[in-house]
């Protein structure tokens, strides 16, 4: 499967922000942060790409983290720490992908 360009950009930003790899304690806040703008399938594609370049033990922890992110509530401090770390690596703080146009509702009045 060919990965969309914006997902490749995210992986590049993650690698720039974490040149030595994402530490395990940053997985949950990182995925929570990404999850505000990406679909589950997009998150899984990123996890798969990162896991493919990690050692087997790290890849397992990474894949387990993505399964826990839906029930986990990272602290604001953890998310802020990860956001600052990514910003230092060139992460764009604007939305990751273009906003979808708003759909008209049936009940809209002129």
FENMO-V767687 format. One record per pair of residues at least 24 apart in sequence whose C-alpha atoms are under 10 Angstrom apart, sorted by the first residue. I is the first residue (numbers start at 1). GAP is how many residues later the second one is. D is the distance in Angstrom with one decimal. If there is no record, write none. Layout:
{{I,GAP,D} {I,GAP,D}}
This chain:
{{1,44,9.7} {3,39,9.1} {3,42,7.8} {3,43,9.2} {3,46,9.6} {4,38,9.3} {4,41,9.9} {6,90,7.4} {6,91,7.0} {6,92,9.9} {7,31,9.4} {7,35,7.4} {7,36,8.9} {7,38,8.1} {7,39,7.0} {7,42,9.9} {7,89,8.9} {7,90,9.2} {8,37,9.8} {8,38,8.3} {8,41,9.3} {9,82,9.6} {9,87,9.3} {10,24,9.4} {10,36,8.0} {10,81,8.2} {10,82,9.4} {10,86,8.0} {11,34,9.9} {11,35,6.7} {11,36,9.3} {11,38,7.9} {11,39,7.6} {12,77,9.7} {12,78,9.8} {12,79,9.4} {13,73,7.3} {13,74,9.1} {13,75,10.0} {13,76,6.6} {13,77,6.6} {13,78,5.8} {13,79,8.6} {14,32,9.7} {14,36,9.1} {14,71,9.6} {14,72,6.9} {14,73,10.0} {14,75,7.7} {14,76,9.1} {14,77,7.9} {15,35,8.9} {15,71,9.3} {15,74,8.3} {16,69,9.8} {16,70,8.0} {16,71,9.8} {16,72,8.8} {16,73,5.1} {16,74,7.3} {16,75,8.6} {17,65,9.3} {17,66,9.7} {17,67,9.4} {17,68,6.2} {17,69,4.8} {17,70,7.4} {17,71,6.6} {17,72,3.9} {17,73,7.1} {17,74,7.5} {18,64,10.0} {18,67,7.9} {18,68,7.7} {18,70,9.7} {18,71,7.6} {19,70,9.0} {21,29,8.7} {21,32,9.4} {21,33,7.9} {21,37,9.3} {22,28,9.1} {22,32,9.8} {22,36,9.3} {22,40,9.0} {22,60,9.8} {23,35,9.1} {23,39,9.5} {24,34,8.0} {24,37,7.2} {24,38,7.3} {24,41,8.3} {25,40,9.6} {25,53,8.9} {25,57,9.9} {26,39,9.7} {26,48,9.4} {26,52,7.5} {26,53,8.4} {26,55,8.7} {26,56,6.7} {27,34,8.9} {27,35,7.0} {27,36,9.6} {27,37,9.6} {27,38,6.2} {27,39,7.7} {27,41,9.8} {27,42,8.5} {27,47,9.8} {27,55,9.2} {28,34,9.3} {28,36,10.0} {28,37,6.2} {28,38,7.3} {28,39,9.6} {28,40,7.6} {28,41,5.6} {28,42,9.2} {28,43,9.9} {28,44,7.2} {28,45,8.1} {28,46,6.5} {28,47,9.8} {28,50,8.8} {28,51,8.8} {28,54,9.9} {29,36,9.9} {29,40,8.2} {29,43,8.8} {29,44,8.1} {29,45,5.4} {29,46,7.7} {29,47,8.7} {29,48,9.3} {29,49,6.0} {29,50,5.0} {29,51,8.7} {29,52,8.7} {29,53,6.8} {29,54,8.9} {30,36,9.8} {30,39,9.3} {30,44,9.1} {30,48,8.7} {30,49,6.9} {30,50,9.8} {30,51,9.5} {30,52,6.2} {30,53,7.9} {30,56,9.3} {31,34,8.3} {31,35,6.9} {31,37,9.7} {31,38,6.6} {31,39,9.2} {31,43,9.7} {31,48,9.5} {31,51,10.0} {32,34,9.2} {32,37,6.4} {32,38,7.9} {32,40,8.4} {32,41,8.0} {32,42,7.4} {32,47,7.8} {33,41,9.4} {33,46,6.7} {33,47,9.4} {33,49,8.4} {33,50,7.9} {34,61,9.9} {34,62,8.7} {35,34,8.8} {35,35,9.0} {36,59,9.4} {36,60,9.8} {37,58,6.9} {37,59,6.6} {37,60,7.7} {37,62,9.7} {38,57,9.8} {38,58,8.0} {38,59,8.4} {40,26,9.3} {40,30,9.9}}
